[in-house]
Amino acid sequence: MTLTKDDLIQKIYNQSGFSKHKARDVIETFFELMKKTLESDEEVLISGFGKFTPRRKASRKGRNPATGEQLQLDARTVVTFRCSGVMRDRINEKE
């Protein structure tokens, strides 16, 4: 099952005693801060969870899989996530 933003809001509402409106504001603010930080080319480190890192990818040659046509893919920035050791251990305990 996928955890959605609405699920997060509902869980904060249930566990914190915040109103649903306040819980939504907390989640929206958190994600907005993450977006702005990553847009500024800075990392987001959440201790015990992991690190989100913006990484630049150079332009490269590609191919349209439907037609086989060669094309040039533009340079872009992607966000990578590296799980913390604590989280990795916690996930692997369930196996």
N, C-alpha and C positions, 0 to 999 in steps of 0.2 A: 504494500500500500504506500502511496506517495503522501508525504506530509506537505500540505499546501499552506499558503499564507493565511487563509481563513481558519485552517486547523490550528495554526499557531495562535491566532487571535483568540479562538475559543479556549485553548488551553491556558493562556494567560488570564483570560476572564475567569475561568473556573478556579485557578490556583492562587490568584493574587488578591481577589476581592476588588479589583479595578472594575469600573463599568466597561461595557463592551466598546464604547466610544474611546475611552482612555486606552484600553488594550490595543485597539486599532491604531491609535496615535503612536503608541510605543513602538509597535512593529514597523509602521510606515517611517517613523523617524530613524529607527535603527537601519533599515534598508537604504534610506536616503543618505545617511552618513557613510555607509559602505560604498555606495555608488560614487559619491563625490570624492572619497578617498582614492578609490581605484581609478577614477577619471584623472586625478592629479598624479597618476603614475606612482602611487604609494601603496605599500602592502597593508593588508588588514590581518593582524594577528590576534586570534582569540585563544588565550591560554587554555590548555586542556581540550581544545577542539581542533584547531588547525590554522593554516595561514593561506590567505588568498593573495596571489601575486599577479600583477599585470605583466605580461611578457610580449615583447615585440617579435613579430614574425616577418621575415624579409619576403619580398615578392619572389615568386617562384613559377616555374613552368608547370602547367597543368594540362588536363585533357578532359574534354566533354565526354562522359562515358556513353552517352547515347549516340553521338556522331563520330567520336574518335578525333574530333578537331582539336588541334593544339591551341592553347591560349595561355595568357600571362595572368596569374593571380596576383592581385594587389597586395602590398604590404599591409599588415593589420596588427592590432593588439588583441590578445586573448587573455582571459583570466584563468590561471591554474590554481588548483587547490591541493595543498599538502596536509594530510591528516597528522595530528600530533601523535606522539608515542602513547600518551594516555588514552586517546580515543581509539587508536589502533588496537591496543591491548583490550580495551573494553569491548570492541566489536568482535575480536577474536575469541573472547571468553565464551561467546554464545555458540561457537562451533563445536 
